[in-house]
Amino acid sequence: MERLQKYMAQCGVGSRRKCEEYIEAGSVKVNGEVVRELGTKIDPETDIVEYQGRVIKQEENKVYILLNKPPKYITTVQDEMDRPKVMDLLTDVQERVFPVGRLDWGTEGLLLLTNDGELAHILTHPSFKVEKEYHALVPGKVDDHQLEQLRTGIMLDDGITHPAKVKRLKTEGKKTWLAISIHEGRNRQVRRMCAAIGHPVIQLKRVRLGGLTGDKLKVGEYKFLTEEEINLLLGKGGYKKEK
């Protein structure tokens, strides 16, 4: 027996956290009945699981795609307003994949897309402490006290942030580039942290996921990752793809 949200993640529906949201919203059926209980267990061999009216099964081929997201693209699979979305950039991907985490409309940089829900869970859950590094251009000069505020934690409307790694990169006239590394995944977190110290973000890009950078990826380009690169992404040497 297996927890429903874990099975859905293994089928490539989304991360475990996202699958829990789908269950609570009433979008999931087991053997024809809507299930909203997160503790529900199923037998993958005999039970029929549907998401939004479609029977789901475990993906045979796991794929891992690193995209250098351009600004002005939204990080969703579908969009009712028909805005440019990151999925539009994946021109030769046959498998059904989903974005891991989210970069907002104006943010550029590294984004992982996959059909491996377990890996997505590892990357997005703060308990695994997978670092994401951002370069943020902000107005004005950021003093040492403000840097220390970011490093020790900023009180936001959804609670205090975990300590971040922060340093000045360079100044451009009356603007400053900061390098900020966090392992949380709150909505617009870096932007809110910088605004809280009086330096709202002008430009933001994500330059590192775990131990993986996309130095050779031009904006809008993507590549398929190897298992070795996935281990580098996680900063550890033992991730095994499920057969």
MDAnalysis code that builds the backbone (N, CA, C; Angstrom):
import MDAnalysis as mda
import numpy as np

u = mda.Universe.empty(729, n_residues=243, atom_resindex=np.repeat(np.arange(243), 3), trajectory=True)
u.add_TopologyAttr("name", ["N", "CA", "C"] * 243)
u.add_TopologyAttr("resid", np.arange(1, 244))
u.add_TopologyAttr("resname", ["MET", "GLU", "ARG", "LEU", "GLN", "LYS", "TYR", "MET", "ALA", "GLN", "CYS", "GLY", "VAL", "GLY", "SER", "ARG", "ARG", "LYS", "CYS", "GLU", "GLU", "TYR", "ILE", "GLU", "ALA", "GLY", "SER", "VAL", "LYS", "VAL", "ASN", "GLY", "GLU", "VAL", "VAL", "ARG", "GLU", "LEU", "GLY", "THR", "LYS", "ILE", "ASP", "PRO", "GLU", "THR", "ASP", "ILE", "VAL", "GLU", "TYR", "GLN", "GLY", "ARG", "VAL", "ILE", "LYS", "GLN", "GLU", "GLU", "ASN", "LYS", "VAL", "TYR", "ILE", "LEU", "LEU", "ASN", "LYS", "PRO", "PRO", "LYS", "TYR", "ILE", "THR", "THR", "VAL", "GLN", "ASP", "GLU", "MET", "ASP", "ARG", "PRO", "LYS", "VAL", "MET", "ASP", "LEU", "LEU", "THR", "ASP", "VAL", "GLN", "GLU", "ARG", "VAL", "PHE", "PRO", "VAL", "GLY", "ARG", "LEU", "ASP", "TRP", "GLY", "THR", "GLU", "GLY", "LEU", "LEU", "LEU", "LEU", "THR", "ASN", "ASP", "GLY", "GLU", "LEU", "ALA", "HIS", "ILE", "LEU", "THR", "HIS", "PRO", "SER", "PHE", "LYS", "VAL", "GLU", "LYS", "GLU", "TYR", "HIS", "ALA", "LEU", "VAL", "PRO", "GLY", "LYS", "VAL", "ASP", "ASP", "HIS", "GLN", "LEU", "GLU", "GLN", "LEU", "ARG", "THR", "GLY", "ILE", "MET", "LEU", "ASP", "ASP", "GLY", "ILE", "THR", "HIS", "PRO", "ALA", "LYS", "VAL", "LYS", "ARG", "LEU", "LYS", "THR", "GLU", "GLY", "LYS", "LYS", "THR", "TRP", "LEU", "ALA", "ILE", "SER", "ILE", "HIS", "GLU", "GLY", "ARG", "ASN", "ARG", "GLN", "VAL", "ARG", "ARG", "MET", "CYS", "ALA", "ALA", "ILE", "GLY", "HIS", "PRO", "VAL", "ILE", "GLN", "LEU", "LYS", "ARG", "VAL", "ARG", "LEU", "GLY", "GLY", "LEU", "THR", "GLY", "ASP", "LYS", "LEU", "LYS", "VAL", "GLY", "GLU", "TYR", "LYS", "PHE", "LEU", "THR", "GLU", "GLU", "GLU", "ILE", "ASN", "LEU", "LEU", "LEU", "GLY", "LYS", "GLY", "GLY", "TYR", "LYS", "LYS", "GLU", "LYS"])
u.atoms.positions = np.array([
    [0.847, -1.198, 0.000],
    [0.000, 0.000, 0.000],
    [0.880, 1.245, 0.000],
    [0.368, 2.296, -0.633],
    [1.169, 3.504, -0.785],
    [0.290, 4.733, -0.599],
    [0.849, 5.780, -0.017],
    [0.078, 7.005, 0.163],
    [-0.295, 7.585, -1.205],
    [-1.518, 8.077, -1.293],
    [-2.053, 8.557, -2.559],
    [-1.196, 9.676, -3.146],
    [-0.807, 10.666, -2.326],
    [-0.047, 11.795, -2.859],
    [1.335, 11.375, -3.351],
    [1.917, 10.372, -2.707],
    [3.225, 9.880, -3.147],
    [3.093, 9.173, -4.487],
    [2.054, 8.366, -4.631],
    [1.825, 7.668, -5.900],
    [1.584, 8.666, -7.028],
    [0.791, 9.714, -6.766],
    [0.537, 10.725, -7.782],
    [1.826, 11.409, -8.206],
    [2.686, 11.689, -7.237],
    [3.974, 12.325, -7.556],
    [4.819, 11.410, -8.432],
    [4.807, 10.120, -8.118],
    [5.566, 9.160, -8.924],
    [5.019, 9.063, -10.345],
    [3.759, 9.377, -10.514],
    [3.136, 9.346, -11.833],
    [3.396, 10.628, -12.621],
    [4.082, 11.581, -12.004],
    [4.434, 12.802, -12.714],
    [3.363, 13.872, -12.709],
    [2.384, 13.770, -11.809],
    [1.327, 14.782, -11.736],
    [1.860, 16.096, -11.185],
    [2.799, 16.010, -10.257],
    [3.379, 17.192, -9.624],
    [4.185, 16.778, -8.419],
    [4.694, 17.761, -7.679],
    [5.394, 17.447, -6.440],
    [4.404, 16.894, -5.425],
    [4.906, 16.268, -4.375],
    [3.995, 15.717, -3.365],
    [3.135, 16.815, -2.745],
    [3.747, 17.961, -2.496],
    [2.999, 19.067, -1.900],
    [1.875, 19.519, -2.827],
    [2.166, 19.622, -4.111],
    [1.148, 20.042, -5.075],
    [0.047, 18.989, -5.191],
    [0.427, 17.704, -5.151],
    [-0.575, 16.633, -5.223],
    [-1.501, 16.661, -4.011],
    [-0.968, 17.020, -2.859],
    [-1.813, 17.159, -1.668],
    [-2.867, 18.237, -1.889],
    [-2.481, 19.326, -2.548],
    [-3.436, 20.390, -2.848],
    [-4.526, 19.889, -3.789],
    [-4.140, 19.079, -4.773],
    [-5.124, 18.539, -5.713],
    [-6.119, 17.632, -4.991],
    [-5.616, 16.825, -4.048],
    [-6.492, 15.928, -3.292],
    [-7.479, 16.735, -2.462],
    [-6.983, 17.716, -1.735],
    [-7.850, 18.520, -0.866],
    [-8.877, 19.313, -1.681],
    [-8.534, 19.631, -2.927],
    [-9.459, 20.388, -3.778],
    [-10.533, 19.503, -4.403],
    [-10.443, 18.187, -4.195],
    [-11.445, 17.281, -4.743],
    [-11.226, 16.909, -6.196],
    [-9.974, 17.067, -6.680],
    [-9.670, 16.787, -8.087],
    [-9.229, 15.356, -8.340],
    [-9.225, 14.519, -7.277],
    [-8.691, 13.164, -7.399],
    [-9.764, 12.142, -7.018],
    [-9.854, 11.091, -7.832],
    [-10.758, 9.981, -7.536],
    [-9.960, 8.691, -7.410],
    [-10.413, 7.827, -6.517],
    [-9.868, 6.479, -6.401],
    [-11.029, 5.515, -6.592],
    [-10.929, 4.688, -7.609],
    [-11.995, 3.735, -7.952],
    [-13.349, 4.427, -8.118],
    [-13.296, 5.609, -8.756],
    [-14.518, 6.336, -9.074],
    [-15.051, 7.243, -7.992],
    [-14.436, 7.225, -6.814],
    [-14.908, 8.037, -5.688],
    [-13.928, 9.170, -5.412],
    [-14.447, 10.390, -5.216],
    [-13.600, 11.528, -4.864],
    [-12.973, 11.303, -3.494],
    [-11.674, 11.527, -3.400],
    [-10.942, 11.350, -2.145],
    [-10.316, 12.679, -1.748],
    [-10.547, 13.094, -0.506],
    [-9.976, 14.349, -0.011],
    [-9.038, 14.150, 1.179],
    [-8.945, 12.906, 1.668],
    [-8.122, 12.622, 2.838],
    [-6.666, 12.399, 2.445],
    [-5.759, 13.174, 3.034],
    [-4.348, 13.066, 2.665],
    [-3.710, 11.763, 3.136],
    [-4.276, 11.128, 4.122],
    [-3.707, 9.885, 4.619],
    [-4.144, 8.649, 3.846],
    [-4.952, 8.840, 2.800],
    [-5.478, 7.710, 2.030],
    [-4.343, 6.888, 1.423],
    [-4.463, 5.550, 1.555],
    [-3.481, 4.652, 0.949],
    [-4.146, 3.853, -0.160],
    [-3.381, 3.581, -1.203],
    [-3.918, 2.836, -2.338],
    [-2.970, 1.700, -2.707],
    [-3.525, 0.740, -3.430],
    [-2.715, -0.344, -3.983],
    [-2.503, -0.033, -5.462],
    [-1.292, 0.356, -5.857],
    [-1.052, 0.731, -7.261],
    [-1.365, -0.381, -8.254],
    [-1.363, -1.634, -7.784],
    [-1.607, -2.759, -8.685],
    [-3.086, -2.941, -9.004],
    [-3.963, -2.553, -8.077],
    [-5.393, -2.842, -8.255],
    [-6.279, -1.594, -8.280],
    [-5.881, -0.531, -7.601],
    [-6.732, 0.663, -7.517],
    [-6.553, 1.547, -8.754],
    [-7.643, 2.178, -9.170],
    [-7.629, 3.088, -10.321],
    [-7.686, 4.519, -9.799],
    [-6.649, 5.283, -10.107],
    [-6.550, 6.674, -9.637],
    [-6.772, 7.606, -10.825],
    [-7.656, 8.596, -10.633],
    [-7.920, 9.581, -11.675],
    [-7.598, 10.978, -11.154],
    [-7.008, 11.781, -12.004],
    [-6.794, 13.203, -11.706],
    [-7.434, 14.017, -12.814],
    [-8.387, 14.862, -12.434],
    [-9.142, 15.679, -13.393],
    [-9.745, 14.819, -14.498],
    [-10.272, 13.651, -14.097],
    [-10.980, 12.794, -15.032],
    [-10.103, 11.894, -15.880],
    [-8.797, 11.928, -15.652],
    [-7.883, 11.108, -16.452],
    [-7.191, 10.088, -15.562],
    [-7.203, 8.824, -15.976],
    [-6.504, 7.792, -15.209],
    [-5.009, 8.038, -15.304],
    [-4.329, 7.999, -14.155],
    [-2.884, 8.244, -14.138],
    [-2.136, 6.946, -13.842],
    [-0.983, 6.823, -14.447],
    [-0.105, 5.679, -14.237],
    [1.324, 6.172, -14.124],
    [2.177, 5.354, -13.555],
    [3.565, 5.751, -13.394],
    [4.228, 5.889, -14.755],
    [4.990, 6.984, -14.893],
    [5.720, 7.232, -16.128],
    [6.843, 6.211, -16.285],
    [6.990, 5.690, -17.480],
    [8.059, 4.741, -17.745],
    [9.413, 5.431, -17.830],
    [9.438, 6.619, -18.457],
    [10.690, 7.307, -18.718],
    [10.748, 8.604, -17.931],
    [11.653, 8.685, -16.956],
    [11.829, 9.898, -16.173],
    [12.776, 10.838, -16.905],
    [12.379, 12.093, -17.023],
    [13.232, 13.072, -17.686],
    [13.440, 14.271, -16.773],
    [14.582, 14.924, -16.948],
    [14.985, 16.044, -16.111],
    [15.532, 17.122, -17.037],
    [14.881, 18.267, -17.053],
    [15.208, 19.326, -18.007],
    [15.590, 20.584, -17.241],
    [16.730, 21.159, -17.598],
    [17.159, 22.424, -17.014],
    [16.946, 23.516, -18.049],
    [16.120, 24.494, -17.705],
    [15.772, 25.591, -18.600],
    [16.321, 26.900, -18.041],
    [16.881, 27.725, -18.923],
    [17.257, 29.086, -18.546],
    [16.080, 29.982, -18.918],
    [15.191, 30.183, -17.955],
    [13.921, 30.875, -18.215],
    [14.143, 32.344, -18.549],
    [13.519, 32.813, -19.623],
    [13.548, 34.246, -19.913],
    [12.551, 34.983, -19.012],
    [12.708, 36.293, -18.850],
    [11.653, 37.053, -18.168],
    [10.401, 37.097, -19.028],
    [9.297, 37.435, -18.415],
    [8.009, 37.602, -19.092],
    [7.427, 36.276, -19.587],
    [7.801, 35.177, -18.926],
    [7.174, 33.872, -19.116],
    [6.656, 33.412, -17.755],
    [5.472, 32.809, -17.733],
    [4.933, 32.338, -16.466],
    [5.272, 30.855, -16.278],
    [5.456, 30.485, -15.010],
    [5.880, 29.127, -14.676],
    [4.670, 28.269, -14.367],
    [3.915, 27.940, -15.403],
    [2.754, 27.067, -15.253],
    [2.675, 26.144, -16.463],
    [1.911, 25.070, -16.301],
    [1.698, 24.137, -17.409],
    [0.614, 24.659, -18.344],
    [-0.439, 25.266, -17.772],
    [-1.536, 25.813, -18.553],
    [-1.840, 27.219, -18.072],
    [-2.432, 28.032, -18.943],
    [-2.784, 29.394, -18.557],
    [-4.055, 29.804, -19.296],
    [-5.085, 30.150, -18.551],
    [-6.371, 30.515, -19.143],
    [-6.297, 31.828, -19.915],
    [-5.305, 32.670, -19.588],
    [-5.176, 33.969, -20.252],
    [-4.272, 33.891, -21.481],
    [-3.782, 32.681, -21.781],
    [-2.960, 32.453, -22.970],
    [-1.696, 33.314, -22.990],
    [-1.091, 33.498, -21.821],
    [0.170, 34.227, -21.740],
    [1.331, 33.293, -22.082],
    [2.486, 33.826, -22.498],
    [3.655, 32.977, -22.741],
    [4.024, 32.200, -21.485],
    [4.236, 30.894, -21.616],
    [4.569, 30.068, -20.459],
    [5.798, 29.225, -20.769],
    [6.455, 28.756, -19.718],
    [7.715, 28.044, -19.900],
    [7.543, 26.783, -20.745],
    [6.369, 26.175, -20.694],
    [6.145, 24.957, -21.476],
    [6.258, 25.221, -22.977],
    [5.978, 26.450, -23.395],
    [6.062, 26.787, -24.815],
    [7.488, 26.694, -25.346],
    [8.470, 26.756, -24.466],
    [9.878, 26.737, -24.867],
    [10.403, 25.323, -25.091],
    [9.675, 24.312, -24.605],
    [10.134, 22.914, -24.698],
    [9.667, 22.313, -26.018],
    [10.378, 22.612, -27.077],
    [9.899, 22.290, -28.420],
    [10.051, 20.822, -28.805],
    [10.974, 20.082, -28.159],
    [11.174, 18.683, -28.565],
    [11.045, 17.711, -27.398],
    [10.201, 18.055, -26.418],
    [9.990, 17.195, -25.245],
    [8.701, 16.408, -25.450],
    [8.818, 15.094, -25.493],
    [7.651, 14.235, -25.727],
    [6.911, 13.905, -24.435],
    [7.649, 13.787, -23.337],
    [7.040, 13.403, -22.061],
    [6.276, 14.585, -21.446],
    [5.299, 14.253, -20.629],
    [4.560, 15.281, -19.896],
    [5.342, 15.642, -18.639],
    [5.791, 16.891, -18.547],
    [6.602, 17.334, -17.416],
    [5.937, 18.528, -16.742],
    [6.429, 18.870, -15.570],
    [5.916, 20.023, -14.832],
    [7.084, 20.792, -14.228],
    [6.919, 22.095, -13.990],
    [7.994, 22.876, -13.381],
    [8.139, 22.537, -11.897],
    [9.370, 22.515, -11.428],
    [9.651, 22.283, -10.012],
    [9.830, 23.643, -9.346],
    [8.906, 23.987, -8.463],
    [8.937, 25.321, -7.893],
    [8.459, 26.335, -8.918],
    [8.763, 27.590, -8.644],
    [8.236, 28.635, -9.519],
    [9.178, 29.822, -9.556],
    [9.375, 30.361, -10.756],
    [9.999, 31.666, -10.942],
    [8.908, 32.605, -11.432],
    [8.762, 33.769, -10.811],
    [7.664, 34.645, -11.200],
    [7.894, 35.249, -12.582],
    [6.893, 35.936, -13.071],
    [6.841, 36.433, -14.447],
    [8.104, 37.212, -14.825],
    [8.570, 38.077, -13.949],
    [9.690, 38.939, -14.281],
    [11.057, 38.365, -13.969],
    [11.119, 37.196, -13.350],
    [12.391, 36.607, -12.941],
    [12.902, 35.659, -14.014],
    [14.210, 35.712, -14.254],
    [14.818, 34.795, -15.217],
    [15.743, 33.828, -14.492],
    [16.250, 32.843, -15.234],
    [17.245, 31.946, -14.665],
    [16.829, 30.488, -14.651],
    [17.509, 29.713, -13.835],
    [17.427, 28.255, -13.880],
    [16.120, 27.730, -13.298],
    [15.495, 26.847, -14.081],
    [14.246, 26.208, -13.676],
    [14.312, 24.752, -14.097],
    [14.000, 23.848, -13.168],
    [13.958, 22.421, -13.481],
    [12.543, 22.013, -13.836],
    [12.406, 21.199, -14.882],
    [11.125, 20.600, -15.253],
    [11.333, 19.101, -15.336],
    [10.376, 18.334, -14.802],
    [10.542, 16.884, -14.739],
    [9.188, 16.207, -14.635],
    [9.175, 14.881, -14.720],
    [7.987, 14.090, -14.397],
    [8.266, 13.198, -13.188],
    [9.320, 13.527, -12.446],
    [9.730, 12.775, -11.259],
    [9.276, 13.532, -10.010],
    [8.113, 13.148, -9.481],
    [7.550, 13.841, -8.335],
    [8.366, 13.705, -7.069],
    [9.068, 12.580, -6.909],
    [9.878, 12.390, -5.708],
    [11.064, 13.355, -5.702],
    [11.694, 13.517, -6.847],
    [12.788, 14.476, -6.932],
    [12.271, 15.892, -6.694],
    [11.119, 16.212, -7.245],
    [10.527, 17.530, -7.035],
    [10.289, 17.785, -5.555],
    [9.855, 16.753, -4.838],
    [9.635, 16.878, -3.396],
    [10.940, 17.206, -2.675],
    [12.016, 16.540, -3.044],
    [13.313, 16.785, -2.418],
    [13.767, 18.214, -2.669],
    [13.580, 18.688, -3.887],
    [14.073, 20.013, -4.255],
    [13.277, 21.142, -3.621],
    [11.995, 20.926, -3.378],
    [11.154, 22.017, -2.909],
    [10.901, 22.016, -1.410],
    [11.072, 20.879, -0.744],
    [10.789, 20.838, 0.694],
    [11.978, 21.404, 1.468],
    [11.742, 22.403, 2.332],
    [12.865, 23.053, 3.026],
    [13.675, 22.126, 3.919],
    [13.109, 20.987, 4.336],
    [13.848, 20.082, 5.222],
    [15.059, 19.471, 4.538],
    [15.054, 19.420, 3.194],
    [16.193, 18.854, 2.464],
    [17.296, 19.890, 2.218],
    [16.981, 21.165, 2.439],
    [17.956, 22.260, 2.401],
    [18.759, 22.317, 1.098],
    [18.047, 22.160, -0.025],
    [18.699, 22.325, -1.329],
    [18.746, 23.817, -1.636],
    [19.955, 24.351, -1.776],
    [20.126, 25.784, -1.952],
    [19.785, 26.246, -3.367],
    [19.208, 27.444, -3.434],
    [19.001, 28.142, -4.701],
    [19.673, 29.510, -4.572],
    [20.519, 29.839, -5.542],
    [21.222, 31.124, -5.491],
    [20.646, 32.080, -6.534],
    [20.429, 33.316, -6.088],
    [19.882, 34.360, -6.938],
    [20.841, 35.544, -6.994],
    [20.874, 36.229, -8.126],
    [21.548, 37.505, -8.239],
    [20.463, 38.569, -8.396],
    [20.477, 39.537, -7.480],
    [19.429, 40.555, -7.433],
    [20.046, 41.939, -7.602],
    [19.518, 42.711, -8.532],
    [19.921, 44.109, -8.708],
    [18.931, 44.979, -7.953],
    [19.441, 45.777, -7.026],
    [18.579, 46.618, -6.191],
    [19.066, 48.060, -6.252],
    [18.185, 49.021, -5.979],
    [18.597, 50.425, -5.991],
    [19.378, 50.788, -4.721],
    [20.326, 51.704, -4.864],
    [21.036, 52.224, -3.707],
    [22.191, 51.349, -3.254],
    [22.824, 51.768, -2.191],
    [23.931, 51.037, -1.577],
    [23.388, 50.239, -0.385],
    [23.663, 48.973, -0.349],
    [23.199, 48.103, 0.738],
    [24.295, 48.047, 1.786],
    [23.986, 48.509, 3.012],
    [25.024, 48.583, 4.035],
    [25.179, 47.250, 4.775],
    [26.198, 47.175, 5.618],
    [26.507, 45.928, 6.320],
    [25.370, 45.493, 7.240],
    [24.698, 46.452, 7.870],
    [23.594, 46.110, 8.771],
    [22.459, 45.445, 7.996],
    [22.170, 45.958, 6.814],
    [21.098, 45.375, 6.002],
    [21.470, 43.986, 5.500],
    [22.734, 43.801, 5.137],
    [23.182, 42.459, 4.751],
    [23.007, 41.479, 5.900],
    [23.330, 41.934, 7.110],
    [23.216, 41.057, 8.275],
    [21.752, 40.717, 8.558],
    [20.849, 41.652, 8.302],
    [19.427, 41.364, 8.455],
    [19.004, 40.211, 7.541],
    [19.453, 40.263, 6.298],
    [19.115, 39.193, 5.355],
    [19.722, 37.870, 5.795],
    [20.926, 37.930, 6.342],
    [21.624, 36.703, 6.742],
    [20.972, 36.038, 7.952],
    [20.447, 36.830, 8.865],
    [19.921, 36.256, 10.112],
    [18.432, 35.936, 10.037],
    [17.721, 36.577, 9.100],
    [16.286, 36.310, 8.964],
    [15.480, 37.588, 8.907],
    [14.523, 37.625, 7.985],
    [13.661, 38.788, 7.782],
    [12.230, 38.389, 8.134],
    [11.548, 39.227, 8.914],
    [10.158, 38.951, 9.235],
    [9.276, 39.371, 8.065],
    [8.619, 38.388, 7.442],
    [7.682, 38.646, 6.363],
    [6.267, 38.364, 6.858],
    [5.275, 38.586, 6.011],
    [3.894, 38.386, 6.470],
    [3.555, 36.923, 6.704],
    [4.393, 35.991, 6.191],
    [4.174, 34.571, 6.451],
    [5.244, 33.982, 7.361],
    [5.866, 34.837, 8.191],
    [6.837, 34.365, 9.174],
    [8.256, 34.780, 8.839],
    [9.141, 34.510, 9.769],
    [10.535, 34.901, 9.596],
    [11.250, 33.925, 8.657],
    [12.118, 34.453, 7.824],
    [12.846, 33.608, 6.881],
    [13.999, 32.899, 7.585],
    [14.395, 31.768, 7.018],
    [15.587, 31.087, 7.509],
    [16.820, 31.914, 7.147],
    [17.913, 31.756, 7.869],
    [19.137, 32.488, 7.531],
    [19.542, 32.254, 6.074],
    [19.982, 33.315, 5.425],
    [20.401, 33.248, 4.028],
    [21.886, 33.563, 3.922],
    [22.491, 33.094, 2.839],
    [23.863, 33.480, 2.521],
    [23.793, 34.676, 1.585],
    [24.404, 35.786, 1.979],
    [24.271, 37.030, 1.222],
    [25.620, 37.714, 1.106],
    [25.915, 38.253, -0.070],
    [27.113, 39.070, -0.248],
    [26.885, 40.075, -1.366],
    [27.634, 41.177, -1.311],
    [27.615, 42.140, -2.411],
    [28.470, 41.593, -3.551],
    [27.981, 41.714, -4.762],
    [28.755, 41.306, -5.926],
    [29.475, 42.488, -6.552],
    [28.716, 43.550, -6.824],
    [29.310, 44.749, -7.414],
    [28.282, 45.879, -7.369],
    [28.761, 47.081, -7.611],
    [27.867, 48.233, -7.721],
    [27.872, 48.726, -9.152],
    [26.713, 49.210, -9.589],
    [26.561, 49.809, -10.909],
    [25.955, 51.192, -10.721],
    [26.813, 52.205, -10.605],
    [26.320, 53.544, -10.324],
    [25.655, 53.595, -8.962],
    [24.365, 53.867, -8.969],
    [23.611, 53.936, -7.713],
    [22.823, 52.652, -7.449],
    [23.257, 51.560, -8.061],
    [22.587, 50.272, -7.875],
    [23.590, 49.237, -7.385],
    [23.080, 48.178, -6.748],
    [23.942, 47.131, -6.193],
    [23.449, 45.752, -6.619],
    [24.390, 44.917, -7.033],
    [24.080, 43.502, -7.281],
    [24.386, 42.696, -6.024],
    [23.412, 41.896, -5.578],
    [23.575, 41.017, -4.427],
    [23.489, 39.561, -4.869],
    [24.251, 38.696, -4.206],
    [24.097, 37.249, -4.348],
    [23.394, 36.739, -3.097],
    [22.244, 36.089, -3.270],
    [21.436, 35.625, -2.144],
    [21.132, 34.144, -2.337],
    [21.525, 33.325, -1.364],
    [21.270, 31.877, -1.426],
    [20.302, 31.487, -0.320],
    [19.221, 30.799, -0.690],
    [18.213, 30.357, 0.268],
    [17.867, 28.904, -0.024],
    [17.263, 28.228, 0.969],
    [16.790, 26.864, 0.715],
    [15.284, 26.743, 0.930],
    [14.618, 27.867, 1.177],
    [13.158, 27.865, 1.246],
    [12.596, 28.109, -0.155],
    [11.284, 28.001, -0.279],
    [10.663, 28.241, -1.571],
    [9.388, 29.050, -1.451],
    [9.391, 30.061, -0.608],
    [8.188, 30.878, -0.455],
    [7.945, 31.720, -1.706],
    [6.692, 32.107, -1.891],
    [6.313, 32.895, -3.053],
    [7.046, 34.237, -3.054],
    [7.754, 34.545, -4.142],
    [8.460, 35.812, -4.335],
    [9.355, 36.155, -3.140],
    [9.994, 35.149, -2.561],
    [10.704, 35.339, -1.298],
    [11.850, 36.345, -1.394],
    [12.724, 36.198, -2.389],
    [13.872, 37.106, -2.492],
    [13.395, 38.538, -2.710],
    [12.399, 38.714, -3.546],
    [11.858, 40.056, -3.775],
    [11.315, 40.654, -2.474],
    [10.605, 39.852, -1.701],
    [10.024, 40.361, -0.448],
    [11.104, 40.646, 0.589],
    [12.146, 39.814, 0.626],
    [13.245, 40.046, 1.564],
    [13.945, 41.370, 1.264],
    [14.219, 41.611, -0.009],
    [14.910, 42.848, -0.377],
    [14.023, 44.072, -0.131],
    [12.744, 43.952, -0.429],
    [11.826, 45.066, -0.175],
    [11.748, 45.387, 1.314],
    [11.851, 44.347, 2.148],
    [11.741, 44.539, 3.599],
    [12.898, 45.356, 4.172],
    [14.046, 45.380, 3.489],
    [15.171, 46.194, 3.973],
    [15.288, 47.502, 3.192],
    [14.255, 47.818, 2.398],
    [14.216, 49.092, 1.707],
    [14.901, 49.129, 0.356],
    [15.150, 47.950, -0.236],
    [15.820, 47.881, -1.545],
    [15.039, 46.945, -2.475],
    [13.899, 47.410, -3.009],
    [13.089, 46.544, -3.870],
    [13.852, 46.118, -5.114],
    [13.652, 44.880, -5.528],
    [14.406, 44.295, -6.635],
    [14.049, 44.949, -7.962],
    [15.073, 45.290, -8.730],
    [14.912, 45.802, -10.087],
    [14.993, 44.663, -11.098],
    [15.950, 43.780, -10.893],
    [16.156, 42.643, -11.789],
    [16.566, 41.448, -10.952],
    [16.063, 40.252, -11.311],
    [16.334, 39.055, -10.514],
    [16.559, 37.858, -11.432],
    [17.613, 37.106, -11.144],
    [17.876, 35.885, -11.904],
    [18.360, 34.786, -10.960],
    [17.933, 33.568, -11.213],
    [18.416, 32.428, -10.430],
    [19.576, 31.799, -11.193],
    [20.716, 31.694, -10.510],
    [21.946, 31.274, -11.189],
    [22.431, 29.901, -10.751],
    [21.839, 29.350, -9.692],
    [22.294, 28.035, -9.228],
    [21.152, 27.291, -8.566],
    [21.064, 25.979, -8.847],
    [20.153, 25.061, -8.164],
    [21.015, 23.980, -7.534],
    [21.060, 23.930, -6.217],
    [21.938, 22.969, -5.556],
    [23.360, 23.178, -6.022],
    [23.980, 22.121, -6.537],
    [25.338, 22.235, -7.038],
    [25.412, 22.443, -8.534],
    [24.285, 22.758, -9.166],
    [24.224, 22.825, -10.625],
    [24.041, 24.262, -11.098],
    [24.883, 24.665, -12.050],
    [24.731, 25.963, -12.705],
    [24.475, 25.734, -14.186],
    [23.939, 26.737, -14.830],
    [23.669, 26.614, -16.261],
    [24.510, 27.585, -17.062],
    [25.812, 27.578, -16.784],
    [26.709, 28.565, -17.376],
    [26.648, 28.592, -18.900],
    [26.438, 27.443, -19.527],
    [26.478, 27.375, -20.985],
    [25.101, 27.494, -21.632],
    [24.070, 27.667, -20.797],
    [22.714, 27.783, -21.334],
    [22.382, 29.253, -21.609],
    [22.058, 29.571, -22.840],
    [21.602, 30.908, -23.155],
    [20.159, 31.074, -22.691],
    [19.734, 32.322, -22.533],
    [18.364, 32.592, -22.105],
    [17.390, 31.968, -23.109],
    [16.464, 31.159, -22.602],
    [15.484, 30.487, -23.446],
    [15.898, 29.094, -23.860],
    [17.154, 28.712, -23.625],
    [17.631, 27.375, -23.980],
    [17.421, 26.404, -22.824],
    [17.431, 25.102, -23.142],
    [17.306, 24.062, -22.124],
    [18.122, 22.853, -22.531],
    [18.334, 21.961, -21.556],
    [19.028, 20.711, -21.849],
    [18.472, 19.615, -20.954],
    [18.642, 18.369, -21.397],
    [18.253, 17.209, -20.608],
    [19.418, 16.854, -19.686],
    [19.115, 16.645, -18.409],
    [20.152, 16.341, -17.432],
    [20.428, 14.843, -17.358],
    [21.667, 14.518, -17.086],
    [22.067, 13.137, -16.827],
    [21.892, 12.837, -15.348],
    [21.998, 11.563, -14.981],
    [21.911, 11.198, -13.575],
    [23.055, 11.834, -12.777],
    [24.222, 11.944, -13.386],
    [25.346, 12.597, -12.722],
    [25.033, 14.060, -12.429],
    [24.382, 14.735, -13.365],
    [24.020, 16.140, -13.158],
    [22.920, 16.284, -12.112],
    [22.006, 15.303, -12.058],
    [20.974, 15.337, -11.025],
    [21.612, 15.236, -9.640],
    [22.594, 14.364, -9.489],
    [23.293, 14.250, -8.208],
    [24.023, 15.541, -7.873],
    [24.576, 16.196, -8.885],
    [25.228, 17.479, -8.672],
    [24.207, 18.531, -8.251],
    [23.053, 18.491, -8.871],
    [21.958, 19.388, -8.520],
    [21.609, 19.275, -7.044],
    [21.547, 18.058, -6.547],
    [21.166, 17.819, -5.162],
    [22.324, 18.012, -4.196],
    [23.531, 18.142, -4.727],
    [24.683, 18.315, -3.848],
    [25.030, 17.067, -3.081],
    [24.658, 15.916, -3.626],
    [24.949, 14.645, -2.967],
    [25.147, 13.586, -4.045],
    [25.673, 12.463, -3.693],
    [26.030, 11.471, -4.699],
    [25.280, 10.184, -4.607],
    [23.964, 10.203, -4.580],
    [23.301, 8.918, -4.461],
    [21.854, 8.895, -4.877],
    [21.426, 9.854, -5.706],
    [20.028, 9.822, -6.118],
    [19.826, 8.735, -7.154],
    [18.845, 7.898, -6.920],
    [18.573, 6.787, -7.841],
    [17.199, 6.957, -8.452],
    [17.150, 6.991, -9.758],
    [15.863, 7.074, -10.444],
    [15.137, 5.746, -10.301],
    [13.840, 5.826, -10.094],
    [13.044, 4.591, -9.943],
    [12.918, 3.908, -11.283],
    [13.027, 2.580, -11.264],
    [12.929, 1.798, -12.505],
    [11.477, 1.596, -12.870],
])
